[in-house]
Amino acid sequence: MLTIYIKDLVVEARHGVHPEEKEHPQRFIFNVELTLDSDRAGVSDDLADTLDYSELRRKVIDTAQNNSFNLIERLAGEVANQILRDKRVSKVVISIDKPDVYDNGMPAVRLEVTSGVGG
């Protein structure tokens, strides 16, 4: 098993239940960790044997910026769905922080999804 992750990816997007959250982008901080069923890349040194970090980052950014959900729980679920399309991924853990909501105390969610047998 191999774990790949991206830490502290800041994306400006429009998610939230309040109208101003839909009108004005706010920052979301993503931490995404995924588990691959193989660690072949450690031997082969071939990008084809792993998940490209750039592709992972692009999926997170595209999903966040090209959608507008009321809840960050839904955003986390959609990001997980996009990542789990790669059948090599057996588990995804996503946390999303909303740092600009309050002066003190940051709302956040953490979602853990394990893919079913055969994806």
MODELLER restraints for C-alpha pairs under 7 A, 6 or more apart:
rsr = mdl.restraints
at = mdl.atoms
rsr.add(forms.Gaussian(group=physical.xy_distance, feature=features.Distance(at['CA:1:A'], at['CA:35:A']), mean=6.58, stdev=0.5))
rsr.add(forms.Gaussian(group=physical.xy_distance, feature=features.Distance(at['CA:1:A'], at['CA:36:A']), mean=5.74, stdev=0.5))
rsr.add(forms.Gaussian(group=physical.xy_distance, feature=features.Distance(at['CA:1:A'], at['CA:37:A']), mean=5.08, stdev=0.5))
rsr.add(forms.Gaussian(group=physical.xy_distance, feature=features.Distance(at['CA:1:A'], at['CA:38:A']), mean=5.18, stdev=0.5))
rsr.add(forms.Gaussian(group=physical.xy_distance, feature=features.Distance(at['CA:1:A'], at['CA:39:A']), mean=5.58, stdev=0.5))
rsr.add(forms.Gaussian(group=physical.xy_distance, feature=features.Distance(at['CA:2:A'], at['CA:35:A']), mean=5.56, stdev=0.5))
rsr.add(forms.Gaussian(group=physical.xy_distance, feature=features.Distance(at['CA:2:A'], at['CA:36:A']), mean=5.18, stdev=0.5))
rsr.add(forms.Gaussian(group=physical.xy_distance, feature=features.Distance(at['CA:2:A'], at['CA:37:A']), mean=6.83, stdev=0.5))
rsr.add(forms.Gaussian(group=physical.xy_distance, feature=features.Distance(at['CA:2:A'], at['CA:38:A']), mean=6.23, stdev=0.5))
rsr.add(forms.Gaussian(group=physical.xy_distance, feature=features.Distance(at['CA:2:A'], at['CA:39:A']), mean=5.15, stdev=0.5))
rsr.add(forms.Gaussian(group=physical.xy_distance, feature=features.Distance(at['CA:3:A'], at['CA:33:A']), mean=6.76, stdev=0.5))
rsr.add(forms.Gaussian(group=physical.xy_distance, feature=features.Distance(at['CA:3:A'], at['CA:34:A']), mean=5.57, stdev=0.5))
rsr.add(forms.Gaussian(group=physical.xy_distance, feature=features.Distance(at['CA:3:A'], at['CA:35:A']), mean=4.49, stdev=0.5))
rsr.add(forms.Gaussian(group=physical.xy_distance, feature=features.Distance(at['CA:3:A'], at['CA:36:A']), mean=6.35, stdev=0.5))
rsr.add(forms.Gaussian(group=physical.xy_distance, feature=features.Distance(at['CA:4:A'], at['CA:33:A']), mean=5.75, stdev=0.5))
rsr.add(forms.Gaussian(group=physical.xy_distance, feature=features.Distance(at['CA:4:A'], at['CA:34:A']), mean=5.40, stdev=0.5))
rsr.add(forms.Gaussian(group=physical.xy_distance, feature=features.Distance(at['CA:4:A'], at['CA:35:A']), mean=6.44, stdev=0.5))
rsr.add(forms.Gaussian(group=physical.xy_distance, feature=features.Distance(at['CA:5:A'], at['CA:32:A']), mean=5.38, stdev=0.5))
rsr.add(forms.Gaussian(group=physical.xy_distance, feature=features.Distance(at['CA:5:A'], at['CA:33:A']), mean=4.15, stdev=0.5))
rsr.add(forms.Gaussian(group=physical.xy_distance, feature=features.Distance(at['CA:5:A'], at['CA:34:A']), mean=6.18, stdev=0.5))
rsr.add(forms.Gaussian(group=physical.xy_distance, feature=features.Distance(at['CA:6:A'], at['CA:31:A']), mean=5.74, stdev=0.5))
rsr.add(forms.Gaussian(group=physical.xy_distance, feature=features.Distance(at['CA:6:A'], at['CA:32:A']), mean=5.32, stdev=0.5))
rsr.add(forms.Gaussian(group=physical.xy_distance, feature=features.Distance(at['CA:6:A'], at['CA:33:A']), mean=6.59, stdev=0.5))
rsr.add(forms.Gaussian(group=physical.xy_distance, feature=features.Distance(at['CA:7:A'], at['CA:30:A']), mean=6.77, stdev=0.5))
rsr.add(forms.Gaussian(group=physical.xy_distance, feature=features.Distance(at['CA:7:A'], at['CA:31:A']), mean=4.63, stdev=0.5))
rsr.add(forms.Gaussian(group=physical.xy_distance, feature=features.Distance(at['CA:7:A'], at['CA:32:A']), mean=6.64, stdev=0.5))
rsr.add(forms.Gaussian(group=physical.xy_distance, feature=features.Distance(at['CA:8:A'], at['CA:29:A']), mean=5.59, stdev=0.5))
rsr.add(forms.Gaussian(group=physical.xy_distance, feature=features.Distance(at['CA:8:A'], at['CA:30:A']), mean=5.55, stdev=0.5))
rsr.add(forms.Gaussian(group=physical.xy_distance, feature=features.Distance(at['CA:8:A'], at['CA:31:A']), mean=5.54, stdev=0.5))
rsr.add(forms.Gaussian(group=physical.xy_distance, feature=features.Distance(at['CA:9:A'], at['CA:29:A']), mean=5.45, stdev=0.5))
rsr.add(forms.Gaussian(group=physical.xy_distance, feature=features.Distance(at['CA:9:A'], at['CA:30:A']), mean=5.00, stdev=0.5))
rsr.add(forms.Gaussian(group=physical.xy_distance, feature=features.Distance(at['CA:9:A'], at['CA:31:A']), mean=6.56, stdev=0.5))
rsr.add(forms.Gaussian(group=physical.xy_distance, feature=features.Distance(at['CA:10:A'], at['CA:27:A']), mean=6.35, stdev=0.5))
rsr.add(forms.Gaussian(group=physical.xy_distance, feature=features.Distance(at['CA:10:A'], at['CA:28:A']), mean=5.65, stdev=0.5))
rsr.add(forms.Gaussian(group=physical.xy_distance, feature=features.Distance(at['CA:10:A'], at['CA:29:A']), mean=4.55, stdev=0.5))
rsr.add(forms.Gaussian(group=physical.xy_distance, feature=features.Distance(at['CA:10:A'], at['CA:30:A']), mean=6.40, stdev=0.5))
rsr.add(forms.Gaussian(group=physical.xy_distance, feature=features.Distance(at['CA:11:A'], at['CA:27:A']), mean=5.65, stdev=0.5))
rsr.add(forms.Gaussian(group=physical.xy_distance, feature=features.Distance(at['CA:11:A'], at['CA:28:A']), mean=5.32, stdev=0.5))
rsr.add(forms.Gaussian(group=physical.xy_distance, feature=features.Distance(at['CA:11:A'], at['CA:29:A']), mean=6.47, stdev=0.5))
rsr.add(forms.Gaussian(group=physical.xy_distance, feature=features.Distance(at['CA:11:A'], at['CA:61:A']), mean=6.38, stdev=0.5))
rsr.add(forms.Gaussian(group=physical.xy_distance, feature=features.Distance(at['CA:12:A'], at['CA:25:A']), mean=5.57, stdev=0.5))
rsr.add(forms.Gaussian(group=physical.xy_distance, feature=features.Distance(at['CA:12:A'], at['CA:26:A']), mean=5.20, stdev=0.5))
rsr.add(forms.Gaussian(group=physical.xy_distance, feature=features.Distance(at['CA:12:A'], at['CA:27:A']), mean=4.51, stdev=0.5))
rsr.add(forms.Gaussian(group=physical.xy_distance, feature=features.Distance(at['CA:12:A'], at['CA:28:A']), mean=6.17, stdev=0.5))
rsr.add(forms.Gaussian(group=physical.xy_distance, feature=features.Distance(at['CA:13:A'], at['CA:25:A']), mean=4.78, stdev=0.5))
rsr.add(forms.Gaussian(group=physical.xy_distance, feature=features.Distance(at['CA:13:A'], at['CA:26:A']), mean=5.67, stdev=0.5))
rsr.add(forms.Gaussian(group=physical.xy_distance, feature=features.Distance(at['CA:13:A'], at['CA:27:A']), mean=6.55, stdev=0.5))
rsr.add(forms.Gaussian(group=physical.xy_distance, feature=features.Distance(at['CA:13:A'], at['CA:64:A']), mean=5.99, stdev=0.5))
rsr.add(forms.Gaussian(group=physical.xy_distance, feature=features.Distance(at['CA:13:A'], at['CA:65:A']), mean=5.09, stdev=0.5))
rsr.add(forms.Gaussian(group=physical.xy_distance, feature=features.Distance(at['CA:14:A'], at['CA:21:A']), mean=5.77, stdev=0.5))
rsr.add(forms.Gaussian(group=physical.xy_distance, feature=features.Distance(at['CA:14:A'], at['CA:22:A']), mean=4.81, stdev=0.5))
rsr.add(forms.Gaussian(group=physical.xy_distance, feature=features.Distance(at['CA:14:A'], at['CA:23:A']), mean=6.92, stdev=0.5))
rsr.add(forms.Gaussian(group=physical.xy_distance, feature=features.Distance(at['CA:14:A'], at['CA:24:A']), mean=6.53, stdev=0.5))
rsr.add(forms.Gaussian(group=physical.xy_distance, feature=features.Distance(at['CA:14:A'], at['CA:25:A']), mean=4.80, stdev=0.5))
rsr.add(forms.Gaussian(group=physical.xy_distance, feature=features.Distance(at['CA:14:A'], at['CA:26:A']), mean=6.42, stdev=0.5))
rsr.add(forms.Gaussian(group=physical.xy_distance, feature=features.Distance(at['CA:14:A'], at['CA:68:A']), mean=5.56, stdev=0.5))
rsr.add(forms.Gaussian(group=physical.xy_distance, feature=features.Distance(at['CA:15:A'], at['CA:21:A']), mean=5.95, stdev=0.5))
rsr.add(forms.Gaussian(group=physical.xy_distance, feature=features.Distance(at['CA:15:A'], at['CA:22:A']), mean=5.90, stdev=0.5))
rsr.add(forms.Gaussian(group=physical.xy_distance, feature=features.Distance(at['CA:15:A'], at['CA:68:A']), mean=5.02, stdev=0.5))
rsr.add(forms.Gaussian(group=physical.xy_distance, feature=features.Distance(at['CA:15:A'], at['CA:69:A']), mean=5.02, stdev=0.5))
rsr.add(forms.Gaussian(group=physical.xy_distance, feature=features.Distance(at['CA:15:A'], at['CA:70:A']), mean=5.60, stdev=0.5))
rsr.add(forms.Gaussian(group=physical.xy_distance, feature=features.Distance(at['CA:15:A'], at['CA:71:A']), mean=6.79, stdev=0.5))
rsr.add(forms.Gaussian(group=physical.xy_distance, feature=features.Distance(at['CA:15:A'], at['CA:72:A']), mean=6.99, stdev=0.5))
rsr.add(forms.Gaussian(group=physical.xy_distance, feature=features.Distance(at['CA:16:A'], at['CA:22:A']), mean=6.50, stdev=0.5))
rsr.add(forms.Gaussian(group=physical.xy_distance, feature=features.Distance(at['CA:16:A'], at['CA:69:A']), mean=6.34, stdev=0.5))
rsr.add(forms.Gaussian(group=physical.xy_distance, feature=features.Distance(at['CA:16:A'], at['CA:70:A']), mean=4.28, stdev=0.5))
rsr.add(forms.Gaussian(group=physical.xy_distance, feature=features.Distance(at['CA:16:A'], at['CA:71:A']), mean=5.68, stdev=0.5))
rsr.add(forms.Gaussian(group=physical.xy_distance, feature=features.Distance(at['CA:17:A'], at['CA:70:A']), mean=4.60, stdev=0.5))
rsr.add(forms.Gaussian(group=physical.xy_distance, feature=features.Distance(at['CA:17:A'], at['CA:71:A']), mean=6.88, stdev=0.5))
rsr.add(forms.Gaussian(group=physical.xy_distance, feature=features.Distance(at['CA:26:A'], at['CA:100:A']), mean=6.79, stdev=0.5))
rsr.add(forms.Gaussian(group=physical.xy_distance, feature=features.Distance(at['CA:27:A'], at['CA:98:A']), mean=6.36, stdev=0.5))
rsr.add(forms.Gaussian(group=physical.xy_distance, feature=features.Distance(at['CA:27:A'], at['CA:99:A']), mean=6.65, stdev=0.5))
rsr.add(forms.Gaussian(group=physical.xy_distance, feature=features.Distance(at['CA:27:A'], at['CA:100:A']), mean=6.64, stdev=0.5))
rsr.add(forms.Gaussian(group=physical.xy_distance, feature=features.Distance(at['CA:28:A'], at['CA:96:A']), mean=6.36, stdev=0.5))
rsr.add(forms.Gaussian(group=physical.xy_distance, feature=features.Distance(at['CA:28:A'], at['CA:97:A']), mean=5.61, stdev=0.5))
rsr.add(forms.Gaussian(group=physical.xy_distance, feature=features.Distance(at['CA:28:A'], at['CA:98:A']), mean=5.02, stdev=0.5))
rsr.add(forms.Gaussian(group=physical.xy_distance, feature=features.Distance(at['CA:28:A'], at['CA:99:A']), mean=6.85, stdev=0.5))
rsr.add(forms.Gaussian(group=physical.xy_distance, feature=features.Distance(at['CA:29:A'], at['CA:96:A']), mean=5.43, stdev=0.5))
rsr.add(forms.Gaussian(group=physical.xy_distance, feature=features.Distance(at['CA:29:A'], at['CA:97:A']), mean=4.99, stdev=0.5))
rsr.add(forms.Gaussian(group=physical.xy_distance, feature=features.Distance(at['CA:29:A'], at['CA:98:A']), mean=6.63, stdev=0.5))
rsr.add(forms.Gaussian(group=physical.xy_distance, feature=features.Distance(at['CA:30:A'], at['CA:95:A']), mean=5.77, stdev=0.5))
rsr.add(forms.Gaussian(group=physical.xy_distance, feature=features.Distance(at['CA:30:A'], at['CA:96:A']), mean=4.75, stdev=0.5))
rsr.add(forms.Gaussian(group=physical.xy_distance, feature=features.Distance(at['CA:30:A'], at['CA:97:A']), mean=6.73, stdev=0.5))
rsr.add(forms.Gaussian(group=physical.xy_distance, feature=features.Distance(at['CA:31:A'], at['CA:94:A']), mean=5.72, stdev=0.5))
rsr.add(forms.Gaussian(group=physical.xy_distance, feature=features.Distance(at['CA:31:A'], at['CA:95:A']), mean=5.20, stdev=0.5))
rsr.add(forms.Gaussian(group=physical.xy_distance, feature=features.Distance(at['CA:31:A'], at['CA:96:A']), mean=6.62, stdev=0.5))
rsr.add(forms.Gaussian(group=physical.xy_distance, feature=features.Distance(at['CA:32:A'], at['CA:93:A']), mean=5.82, stdev=0.5))
rsr.add(forms.Gaussian(group=physical.xy_distance, feature=features.Distance(at['CA:32:A'], at['CA:94:A']), mean=4.58, stdev=0.5))
rsr.add(forms.Gaussian(group=physical.xy_distance, feature=features.Distance(at['CA:32:A'], at['CA:95:A']), mean=6.60, stdev=0.5))
rsr.add(forms.Gaussian(group=physical.xy_distance, feature=features.Distance(at['CA:33:A'], at['CA:92:A']), mean=5.73, stdev=0.5))
rsr.add(forms.Gaussian(group=physical.xy_distance, feature=features.Distance(at['CA:33:A'], at['CA:93:A']), mean=5.07, stdev=0.5))
rsr.add(forms.Gaussian(group=physical.xy_distance, feature=features.Distance(at['CA:33:A'], at['CA:94:A']), mean=6.42, stdev=0.5))
rsr.add(forms.Gaussian(group=physical.xy_distance, feature=features.Distance(at['CA:34:A'], at['CA:89:A']), mean=6.65, stdev=0.5))
rsr.add(forms.Gaussian(group=physical.xy_distance, feature=features.Distance(at['CA:34:A'], at['CA:91:A']), mean=5.48, stdev=0.5))
rsr.add(forms.Gaussian(group=physical.xy_distance, feature=features.Distance(at['CA:34:A'], at['CA:92:A']), mean=4.37, stdev=0.5))
rsr.add(forms.Gaussian(group=physical.xy_distance, feature=features.Distance(at['CA:34:A'], at['CA:93:A']), mean=6.25, stdev=0.5))
rsr.add(forms.Gaussian(group=physical.xy_distance, feature=features.Distance(at['CA:35:A'], at['CA:89:A']), mean=5.68, stdev=0.5))
rsr.add(forms.Gaussian(group=physical.xy_distance, feature=features.Distance(at['CA:35:A'], at['CA:90:A']), mean=5.61, stdev=0.5))
rsr.add(forms.Gaussian(group=physical.xy_distance, feature=features.Distance(at['CA:35:A'], at['CA:91:A']), mean=5.09, stdev=0.5))
rsr.add(forms.Gaussian(group=physical.xy_distance, feature=features.Distance(at['CA:35:A'], at['CA:92:A']), mean=6.56, stdev=0.5))
rsr.add(forms.Gaussian(group=physical.xy_distance, feature=features.Distance(at['CA:36:A'], at['CA:88:A']), mean=5.46, stdev=0.5))
rsr.add(forms.Gaussian(group=physical.xy_distance, feature=features.Distance(at['CA:36:A'], at['CA:89:A']), mean=4.56, stdev=0.5))
rsr.add(forms.Gaussian(group=physical.xy_distance, feature=features.Distance(at['CA:36:A'], at['CA:90:A']), mean=5.74, stdev=0.5))
rsr.add(forms.Gaussian(group=physical.xy_distance, feature=features.Distance(at['CA:37:A'], at['CA:88:A']), mean=5.80, stdev=0.5))
rsr.add(forms.Gaussian(group=physical.xy_distance, feature=features.Distance(at['CA:37:A'], at['CA:89:A']), mean=6.43, stdev=0.5))
rsr.add(forms.Gaussian(group=physical.xy_distance, feature=features.Distance(at['CA:37:A'], at['CA:90:A']), mean=6.17, stdev=0.5))
rsr.add(forms.Gaussian(group=physical.xy_distance, feature=features.Distance(at['CA:40:A'], at['CA:49:A']), mean=5.93, stdev=0.5))
rsr.add(forms.Gaussian(group=physical.xy_distance, feature=features.Distance(at['CA:41:A'], at['CA:47:A']), mean=6.88, stdev=0.5))
rsr.add(forms.Gaussian(group=physical.xy_distance, feature=features.Distance(at['CA:41:A'], at['CA:49:A']), mean=4.94, stdev=0.5))
rsr.add(forms.Gaussian(group=physical.xy_distance, feature=features.Distance(at['CA:41:A'], at['CA:50:A']), mean=5.75, stdev=0.5))
rsr.add(forms.Gaussian(group=physical.xy_distance, feature=features.Distance(at['CA:59:A'], at['CA:82:A']), mean=6.87, stdev=0.5))
rsr.add(forms.Gaussian(group=physical.xy_distance, feature=features.Distance(at['CA:60:A'], at['CA:79:A']), mean=5.99, stdev=0.5))
rsr.add(forms.Gaussian(group=physical.xy_distance, feature=features.Distance(at['CA:63:A'], at['CA:79:A']), mean=6.23, stdev=0.5))
rsr.add(forms.Gaussian(group=physical.xy_distance, feature=features.Distance(at['CA:64:A'], at['CA:75:A']), mean=6.96, stdev=0.5))
rsr.add(forms.Gaussian(group=physical.xy_distance, feature=features.Distance(at['CA:69:A'], at['CA:75:A']), mean=6.38, stdev=0.5))
rsr.add(forms.Gaussian(group=physical.xy_distance, feature=features.Distance(at['CA:73:A'], at['CA:109:A']), mean=6.45, stdev=0.5))
rsr.add(forms.Gaussian(group=physical.xy_distance, feature=features.Distance(at['CA:76:A'], at['CA:94:A']), mean=6.38, stdev=0.5))
rsr.add(forms.Gaussian(group=physical.xy_distance, feature=features.Distance(at['CA:76:A'], at['CA:111:A']), mean=6.59, stdev=0.5))
rsr.add(forms.Gaussian(group=physical.xy_distance, feature=features.Distance(at['CA:80:A'], at['CA:92:A']), mean=6.33, stdev=0.5))
rsr.add(forms.Gaussian(group=physical.xy_distance, feature=features.Distance(at['CA:84:A'], at['CA:115:A']), mean=6.91, stdev=0.5))
rsr.add(forms.Gaussian(group=physical.xy_distance, feature=features.Distance(at['CA:87:A'], at['CA:119:A']), mean=5.50, stdev=0.5))
rsr.add(forms.Gaussian(group=physical.xy_distance, feature=features.Distance(at['CA:90:A'], at['CA:114:A']), mean=5.81, stdev=0.5))
rsr.add(forms.Gaussian(group=physical.xy_distance, feature=features.Distance(at['CA:90:A'], at['CA:115:A']), mean=5.17, stdev=0.5))
rsr.add(forms.Gaussian(group=physical.xy_distance, feature=features.Distance(at['CA:91:A'], at['CA:113:A']), mean=5.68, stdev=0.5))
rsr.add(forms.Gaussian(group=physical.xy_distance, feature=features.Distance(at['CA:91:A'], at['CA:114:A']), mean=4.27, stdev=0.5))
rsr.add(forms.Gaussian(group=physical.xy_distance, feature=features.Distance(at['CA:91:A'], at['CA:115:A']), mean=5.92, stdev=0.5))
rsr.add(forms.Gaussian(group=physical.xy_distance, feature=features.Distance(at['CA:92:A'], at['CA:112:A']), mean=5.75, stdev=0.5))
rsr.add(forms.Gaussian(group=physical.xy_distance, feature=features.Distance(at['CA:92:A'], at['CA:113:A']), mean=5.27, stdev=0.5))
rsr.add(forms.Gaussian(group=physical.xy_distance, feature=features.Distance(at['CA:92:A'], at['CA:114:A']), mean=6.44, stdev=0.5))
rsr.add(forms.Gaussian(group=physical.xy_distance, feature=features.Distance(at['CA:93:A'], at['CA:111:A']), mean=5.61, stdev=0.5))
rsr.add(forms.Gaussian(group=physical.xy_distance, feature=features.Distance(at['CA:93:A'], at['CA:112:A']), mean=4.33, stdev=0.5))
rsr.add(forms.Gaussian(group=physical.xy_distance, feature=features.Distance(at['CA:93:A'], at['CA:113:A']), mean=6.43, stdev=0.5))
rsr.add(forms.Gaussian(group=physical.xy_distance, feature=features.Distance(at['CA:94:A'], at['CA:110:A']), mean=5.56, stdev=0.5))
rsr.add(forms.Gaussian(group=physical.xy_distance, feature=features.Distance(at['CA:94:A'], at['CA:111:A']), mean=5.20, stdev=0.5))
rsr.add(forms.Gaussian(group=physical.xy_distance, feature=features.Distance(at['CA:94:A'], at['CA:112:A']), mean=6.47, stdev=0.5))
rsr.add(forms.Gaussian(group=physical.xy_distance, feature=features.Distance(at['CA:95:A'], at['CA:108:A']), mean=6.98, stdev=0.5))
rsr.add(forms.Gaussian(group=physical.xy_distance, feature=features.Distance(at['CA:95:A'], at['CA:109:A']), mean=5.48, stdev=0.5))
rsr.add(forms.Gaussian(group=physical.xy_distance, feature=features.Distance(at['CA:95:A'], at['CA:110:A']), mean=4.15, stdev=0.5))
rsr.add(forms.Gaussian(group=physical.xy_distance, feature=features.Distance(at['CA:95:A'], at['CA:111:A']), mean=6.32, stdev=0.5))
rsr.add(forms.Gaussian(group=physical.xy_distance, feature=features.Distance(at['CA:96:A'], at['CA:108:A']), mean=5.42, stdev=0.5))
rsr.add(forms.Gaussian(group=physical.xy_distance, feature=features.Distance(at['CA:96:A'], at['CA:109:A']), mean=5.47, stdev=0.5))
rsr.add(forms.Gaussian(group=physical.xy_distance, feature=features.Distance(at['CA:96:A'], at['CA:110:A']), mean=6.59, stdev=0.5))
rsr.add(forms.Gaussian(group=physical.xy_distance, feature=features.Distance(at['CA:97:A'], at['CA:106:A']), mean=6.70, stdev=0.5))
rsr.add(forms.Gaussian(group=physical.xy_distance, feature=features.Distance(at['CA:97:A'], at['CA:107:A']), mean=6.01, stdev=0.5))
rsr.add(forms.Gaussian(group=physical.xy_distance, feature=features.Distance(at['CA:97:A'], at['CA:108:A']), mean=4.23, stdev=0.5))
rsr.add(forms.Gaussian(group=physical.xy_distance, feature=features.Distance(at['CA:97:A'], at['CA:109:A']), mean=6.74, stdev=0.5))
rsr.add(forms.Gaussian(group=physical.xy_distance, feature=features.Distance(at['CA:98:A'], at['CA:106:A']), mean=6.17, stdev=0.5))
rsr.add(forms.Gaussian(group=physical.xy_distance, feature=features.Distance(at['CA:98:A'], at['CA:107:A']), mean=5.68, stdev=0.5))
rsr.add(forms.Gaussian(group=physical.xy_distance, feature=features.Distance(at['CA:98:A'], at['CA:108:A']), mean=6.11, stdev=0.5))
rsr.add(forms.Gaussian(group=physical.xy_distance, feature=features.Distance(at['CA:99:A'], at['CA:106:A']), mean=5.45, stdev=0.5))
